[in-house]
Amino acid sequence: MPETSPAPEQTPASERSRPQLSPQDWIAAAMSHLVNHPIDAVRVDVLAKQIGMTRGSFYWHFTDREDLLQRLLQTWRKTTTEQVIARFQNAASDPATVLRGLLELSTHGRTAAQASKVELAIREWARRDDTARAVVEEVDNQRLGYFADCFAALGHGTEESRHRAFMLYGHLLSDSLLPSDEAQRKARLAFVQGLLVPAQAG
């Protein structure tokens, strides 16, 4: 059953003395919980207890649990795809440099490790939920389209650019999800960069 807005509840004095949480705080808490639990466990009461707030404070920012989950998906898409693409576009680098930079995303330490955990959790959610599946498909298409555009800018034909984009994306996903030591990762990265974006391409 969807969680709907409860009757107004009095805010405890201890909570009134704390800094007020923003919608992003609730979304971050939900995303963190999703990494270690199935989507059914991401509930308003659980998150409220986790961050030390009342359920009532949640409904200042969200209509219901479904609203939170929708905004979680949109936040994931914005931070892991739209903002990443914008950052590379604003850097105004040549396509070969962009592609090498994209291939290096999975090597960015703790940031990459956390991003891969969230990615895996959302993809697991998408296996069971049509809304999450639709967002994941949109993200995949947006990423693949950008990668293909970069390859096309290097002079590859449309079909080959799509194939190269798929290979690059497959490497990014597998490299972020499969365990490996630093030496293995660096060697694999160098091989894939040489295969997809050889030095003469830059």
C-alpha positions, 0 to 999 in steps of 0.5 A: 500500500502507498504511504500517504500523508498522515494526520499532522503530528506535533514536532518534538522539541528536540527535533525543532532544535535541529537544522531542518532537512532539505528534500535532498537530505531525504533523497540521500538517505533513501539512496543510501538505504537502497544500496543495502536493502531492497526497494520495499524496505525504503519506507518513510518510517524507516528513513525518519528513524534513521535520520532522527526526524518525524514522519510529519517532517517528511511530508513538508517536502514530499506528497508520499513515498512514491513522490520520494522514489520518483525524485530519487530516480530523477536525482540519480539521472541528473547527477550520474548522467546529465551533470557528467555529460554537461561537465565534459561538454563545458570542458570543450575538450576534443572528442578523444580526450572526452572518451578517455576521460569517460573511460577513467570514471570508474577509477575515481576512488571512493566516489566511483565505488559509491556510484557503482553501488547506487547504480547496481541497486537502482538496476536491481530495482528496475528489474521489478518496477516499470517506472524505475526500468523506464528511467534506467532505459532513458539513462542508458540511451542518453549515455550511449547516445553521447558516447556515439556522438563522441566517436562520430566526431572522431570520424567513425560512421554511424553504425561503428560509433554505436558499436564503439559506444556499446563497448565503452559502456560495457567496460564502464559498467563491468569495471565498476561492478566487478572486483579487481585490484588497482593494477588489474584495473589500470592495465585493463583501462590502458588496453580498452583506451588503446582499442577504442581511442588510440593515441593517434585519435587525439 
